[in-house]
Amino acid sequence: MTLHKGASPADRKQTGHPVNPFYGEADPVAGMETAPPQHTLPDGPLAPHNAYQFVHDELMLDGNSRLNLATFVTTWMEPQAGVLMAECRDKNMIDKDEYPRTAELEKRCVAMLADLWHAPDPSSAVGCSTTGSSEACMLAGMAFKRRWMQRNQDRYPGSARPTLVMGANVQVCWEKFCNFWEVEARTVPMEGDRFHLDAASAAELCDENTIGVVAILGSTFDGSYEPVADICAALDEVQEKRGWDIPVHVDGASGAMVAPFLDPELMWDFRLPRVASINTSGHKYGLVYPGVGWALWRDTEALPEELVFRVNYLGGDMPTFALNFSRPGAQVAAQYYTFLRLGRAGFRAVQQATRDVAGSMAERIGALGDFRLLTRGDQLPVFAFTTADHVTAFDVFDVSRRMRERGWLLPAYSFPPNREDLSVLRVVCRNGFSMDLADLFLADLEQLLTELRQQSGPMQRPESVATAFHH
């Protein structure tokens, strides 16, 4: 979560503004002559409708989530799903003895994913829900490290330092994992037109202390799939030559809920024996509001038993593997609802429609002549593009800024090493982003391009603005 500081002295000295009598209760007895303080607790309670109005009015200044083309997170669900989530919002997911049916729905979701991802023996696969893919990746990394420690008890702690191999395009949660759990991150930089991890580079960085390799099924930078099967084959050769048995984790935060339906022949999941674990975000292309994720291991051997905790002070004795404790069960219920509601055919139709929108938008943006496409939305429904070589009047940050003025959040950002010279725009198409909205987006983009082409050059901006978007 974002770190925040407390209120500054100037903020703490602010006095409440007078309240319009029509806004709230102006009766002095009710204490509503002035607005409540913003950085200290009020001296007394407010009427519920007044408290609601203050918070509601502040939130009006947030952007429209449906027009946010930066986020992968679901921004639309059916009303019935919203009702179901409201009915479950008071249920604590960790309290499985008190809420056994919610626990049962979680178990069914794990079983469905094990089947979807071709676990060799679905009954032996083990998994859990999480708050999102970040927690799921942390759990997978912990399992990697603990298995490595078990194999290297004579050298760790000591001279051996665990390493994790991944591309420079990984989501920041993997950098956090390596920092928090004292693992050396070995990242493969981007080179030329290769914007993600390749098999040869991954194998080259491995050594006897490598706890695993992370392969991304759907890079957040450009929407492309990493070649999981090729990476596994390269590691097979490493084991044959050097004897190092290095497992693979597939970070399928987005792609693990797209590829099974749109790319069924693509080999990336538990059909590859070297894939030990997979995660996905239920709240991305799993089509559920934030925050729910899933982590699965191919069998109990891939998840060391010593990482699993059992507590009985809530009643019962249910094994858990998590970084946090209490969290709502609403999202798990919503995930099960979505699985039942859509089934395989429904998911295939929804994801195909989303990919069709992405492909259409990419083609039309490429035809404008001002941009060069890096990807076309034919893997994840996501594509990235930059300004064409001949464009000198504006850059991607100008486009992002001007589209924000029209309500669209279109992220602009620089690529990681060794392509920091490349700055791009990225469009994430999600369920609910229709062809009609795509038409409106293109109309706004074409209109502002007429103005941007008249500039003498890109606008100057502080360095912090140019790097404000992070993954």
Helices and strands as residue ranges (DSSP letters): H 9-12, G 28-30, H 48-59, G 65-67, H 79-88, H 100-116, E 126-130, H 133-151, E 163-167, H 172-180, E 184-188, H 199-205, E 210-216, H 228-242, E 248-251, G 255-257, H 259-262, E 275-281, E 293-297, G 300-302, G 305-307, E 309-311, E 318-320, H 330-367, E 371-373, E 382-387, H 396-405, E 412-414, E 423-428, H 435-452, H 463-466
